Amino acid sequence: MADDFQVQGGNGRLYPLDAAKKEKEEKRLADLFAGGQKWATPDKMHGFDGYMQVSQQYIDWLQACLDNTSEELMRCNWKGTSATGASGKFLKIQDLWTGNGNPSFKQFKDGQGAAPKPEASVAPVLEDSDIPF
């Protein structure tokens, strides 16, 4: 990739806060605390910010994987590598997968298989003669 901000859907970046952003966040929390938000203490300050690139293909993959699970929740796993770009050092989020027999996001994008659909239970068909009224 030529520029560190150009990523495919499903990938992202996580940057450590620089001094200016830390100061801004500390002020924001102090203002919230002064305004009655007692939870807004310095230990609640985050040390990183970033983004995740979302595409329709990424949403379709997530939905297909979720449709394939029998649970209400599904775990999405990421791998990350440390990288350096124009904005300094960052964590490069990539390589997404869910398990449960689902293809990884890369496999899904490359057309190496869609997430299998669970078999739908078939409701019995009642003939008109079976209706008691």
C-alpha positions, -999 to 999 in steps of 0.1 A, spaced: 0 0 0 14 33 -9 -4 54 18 -10 41 53 -45 55 53 -58 35 23 -70 2 36 -95 -24 24 -129 -29 41 -124 -48 73 -90 -34 80 -81 -5 102 -55 15 121 -49 22 158 -26 51 167 -13 60 202 -25 94 213 1 122 207 7 148 234 -18 173 219 -46 146 218 -38 135 253 -41 170 266 -74 175 247 -88 143 262 -76 151 297 -94 185 294 -126 168 281 -127 144 310 -120 172 335 -149 192 320 -172 162 322 -162 156 358 -167 192 368 -201 190 351 -212 162 374 -200 131 355 -182 114 383 -171 85 361 -149 109 340 -117 103 359 -81 102 345 -80 64 346 -109 64 320 -87 81 294 -80 60 264 -44 58 251 -52 51 214 -76 61 187 -81 49 152 -106 36 128 -119 5 110 -127 7 73 -162 -7 67 -174 -17 32 -207 -34 21 -186 -65 14 -174 -65 50 -210 -61 63 -221 -90 40 -193 -112 53 -202 -104 89 -239 -111 83 -233 -144 65 -211 -155 94 -236 -144 120 -264 -162 100 -242 -194 102 -240 -194 140 -267 -207 163 -257 -181 190 -269 -145 194 -233 -133 196 -203 -141 174 -166 -134 180 -147 -116 152 -109 -122 155 -83 -98 141 -45 -100 137 -24 -69 139 11 -58 130 31 -29 141 38 -5 112 52 29 105 37 54 81 34 92 75 15 95 108 41 76 128 38 42 144 5 24 144 -12 -10 148 -23 -23 114 -55 -44 119 -60 -71 94 -68 -108 88 -103 -112 101 -120 -145 108 -148 -159 130 -143 -196 130 -174 -219 132 -167 -232 97 -169 -197 82 -144 -185 56 -120 -157 66 -128 -123 53 -100 -126 28 -114 -160 15 -149 -144 13 -135 -114 -7 -116 -138 -30 -147 -158 -37 -133 -189 -20 -166 -197 -5 -195 -181 12 -204 -188 48 -226 -219 49 -262 -213 57 -278 -233 85 -305 -257 74 -339 -241 80 -364 -262 98 -394 -269 75 -428 -263 90 -453 -290 82 -478 -280 55 -514 -284 66 -538 -294 39 -573 -278 39 -587 -312 49 -565 -312 81 -580 -279 93 -606 -287 120 -630 -259 112 
